[in-house]
Amino acid sequence: MIFIDLEKFIEEIGMKVMMGPYVKYSNMVGNRGITGAAIIETSHIVMHIWDEVSPALMQFDVYSCGEFDPENICNKIDEDFAVHKIEYKFLAHGVLISK
């Protein structure tokens, strides 16, 4: 099973935890994997990792009213999880940036 230290991750991307994080594993067939959530000072972070597929699929949502660099978050995800491919959408003050 994958180990997630979501609190450390949040600190390393320059954000502060207010509540949580809460991380649980689901054994539900078709939805097996990890779900994690935390309330941060500027909003919230939620992640899901489905591990029934290979490679595993991750969705990681950072919603913040504060400034942050999506490339920094992608680099941290790659560093912690050695991903095969990252795609993201970044909405900054009404402007959508996809990569």
C-alpha positions in Angstrom: 0.0 0.0 0.0 1.1 3.6 -0.7 2.1 5.7 2.3 0.9 9.3 2.3 2.2 12.0 4.6 -0.2 14.7 3.5 0.7 17.0 6.3 4.4 17.0 5.3 3.4 17.4 1.7 1.3 20.5 2.5 4.1 22.1 4.5 6.6 21.4 1.7 4.4 23.3 -0.8 4.4 26.3 1.5 0.8 26.0 2.8 -0.5 25.6 6.4 -2.9 23.0 7.7 -5.9 24.2 9.8 -7.7 20.9 10.1 -6.7 17.3 9.3 -5.3 16.0 7.2 -7.5 12.9 7.1 -6.3 10.0 5.0 -8.3 6.7 4.6 -8.1 3.6 2.4 -11.2 2.4 0.7 -11.6 -1.4 -0.1 -14.7 -0.8 -2.2 -14.4 -2.8 -5.4 -14.0 -0.4 -8.4 -13.0 2.4 -6.0 -10.1 0.9 -4.1 -7.5 3.4 -3.0 -6.6 6.3 -0.8 -8.5 9.4 -0.2 -7.0 12.3 1.7 -8.3 15.8 2.6 -7.1 18.8 4.6 -8.4 22.2 5.3 -5.6 24.7 4.7 -5.5 28.4 5.8 -6.5 29.5 2.3 -9.0 26.7 1.5 -8.5 23.0 1.0 -6.5 20.1 -0.6 -8.1 16.8 -1.6 -6.4 13.8 -3.2 -7.6 10.4 -4.5 -5.4 7.5 -5.6 -7.1 4.6 -7.3 -4.7 1.6 -7.0 -6.7 -1.1 -8.8 -5.4 0.2 -12.1 -1.7 -0.1 -13.2 -0.2 2.4 -13.0 -2.3 3.9 -10.2 -4.3 7.0 -11.0 -4.1 10.1 -8.8 -6.3 13.2 -8.7 -4.9 16.0 -6.6 -6.9 19.2 -6.0 -5.4 22.3 -4.5 -7.9 25.0 -4.0 -6.5 28.2 -2.6 -7.2 31.9 -2.5 -3.4 32.3 -1.8 -0.7 32.5 -4.4 1.0 29.2 -5.4 3.0 27.8 -8.3 1.3 24.7 -9.9 4.7 23.6 -11.3 6.0 23.4 -7.7 3.1 21.2 -6.7 3.6 19.0 -9.8 7.3 18.7 -9.1 6.5 17.7 -5.5 4.0 15.1 -6.6 6.5 13.6 -9.1 9.2 13.6 -6.4 7.0 11.8 -3.8 5.2 9.4 -6.2 7.5 9.0 -9.3 4.6 9.5 -11.7 4.5 8.5 -15.3 2.5 11.5 -16.5 1.1 14.7 -15.0 -1.7 16.8 -16.5 -3.0 19.8 -14.7 -5.5 22.7 -14.9 -4.8 25.9 -13.1 -7.4 28.6 -12.7 -5.9 31.9 -11.6 -8.3 34.8 -11.1 -10.6 33.6 -13.9 -7.9 32.5 -16.4 -7.6 28.8 -17.1 -4.1 27.4 -17.8 -3.8 23.8 -19.0 -0.7 21.8 -19.4 
